Amino acid sequence: MPALDPRLPLAQDLELNGKVVLVRVDHNVVEKGAIKDAFRIDSTYGLIHYIASKGGFPILMTHVGRTRDSQTGHIKTGTGTAVDAIIDYLNRKLAAGFLAPNFPIHPDFGIEKLDYQVVKPLLARLKKREIGGIYLPNTRWFAGEESKDDRTKELAEDLAKLADYYINDAFGSWQPHASTYDVAKKLPSAAGFLLQKELSHLDLVLSPERPFLAVVAGSKYDTKIGPLNKIYEQVDHLILGGVIYNAYLAAKYGIKVAGVAESDVELAKGLVERDKKLGKIIEPEFVVESEILDSFNPAKVKTINIADFRPGQSYHYFLDVGQESFNRPKLSEIIQSAKTIFVNAVLGLTPHFSAGSARLYHEIGANKKGRKLFGGGDTLTELKNLAPGVYLDALDDPAYYFFTGGGAVLTAIENGAYGLKPVAALLKS
């Protein structure tokens, strides 16, 4: 595995005995108050065990969901984005004895201040080893987490007062917020075991063995344009899915597709022009068109060959790549011959339009020679749901690696592994 940057401070180099350790994890796996997929939690067990084994006292924190209204700045709290389910899970799995402090909550602005006096009694119990750890509320419930003003600075200072060290083990939480970025400037800080592992494996994407195939999808083109252009430079072959593929097809063939913004089509034209010269984009030849979005009605669905596109034609929603596409020798050959495959994609609008993704995952599973790297989040969840055999085989196969954050991988592709701002903050700590 490639070596880490020697400037990166590491958790294993800290003297933890008798020290309080503030740990930022990415346990953003709660949906409507229940755990959707525990993979990200399970991936942090190593660091939690290590801190305890070295005589340290852990305080964990994570964000859950999106709580802040970008227009009003109001913060919505409640059971749907609480960390209660995470604490229950950890205490069941590890018998860890985590408890959460109970801060006053403002109806519009969440937790306005991290009051040390609220945490103080739990800290005293933690140091007496009466409890196994403290788990702070959803970091996005705190007014300063995403505010980018004096409240952010204040929250970072208040977090720093709780601990002797800060460890970032939250690869998927790549945005520079108070709990991922600013607090690293206030305490001696280091990278956790998971973050180290993710950074090491990033090099397999940034400096891949060739041929290198990437599969990228997304629900909006403009949010992926930066990393998409960067990954286009690196790949030998690229397969697109989701709205990204819809926008690309509309731009290339002069068609109109429901649900695709004209601004996305305009952005996609640049990629179309680049690919006329280099020919890296491999187009799945069949798409699944549906007149409705929210359910599967056979009478409203048909499979279309893109060879039948004509300029000016209008189509309903393209909600999946047709699985028939993978019967084409060229597409199958490219997948099977790849030495590195990076997948950050759910090709269809699940759960009703998933056949394309299922076929893709099985085709990748049939490749026995290449390194296969999957982004986290929905990609990993759908791999588990749609191709459970491939997923189970992958757990014991060193040729596979599952990142805990697909968005973080794309950001690293665009800016470099150490260009992720929370990681850069550790280099300076």
Buried (B, 14 or more C-beta within 10 A) or exposed (E): EEEBEEEBBBBEEBEBEEBBBBBBBBBBBBBEEEBBBBBBBEBBBBBBBBBBEBEBBBBBBBBBBEBBEEEEEBBBBEEBBBBBBBBEBBBEEBEBBBBBBEBEBBEBBBBBBBEEEBBEEBBEBBEEEEBBBBBBBBBBBBBBBBBEEEBBBBBBBBBBEBBBBBBBBBBBBBBBBBBBBBBBBBBBBBBBBBBBBBBBBBBBBBEBEEBBBBBBBBEBBBBBBBBBBBBBEBBBBBBBBBBBBBBBBBBBBEBEBBBBBEEBBBBBBEBBEBBEEEEBBBBBBBBBBBEEEEEBEEEEBEBBEBEEBEEEEEBBBBBBBBBBBBEBEEBBEBBBBBBBBBBBBBBBBBEBBBBBBBBBBBBBBEBEEBBBBBBBBBBBBBBBBBBEEBBEEBEEEEBBBBBBBBBBBBBBBBBBBBEBBBBBBBBEB
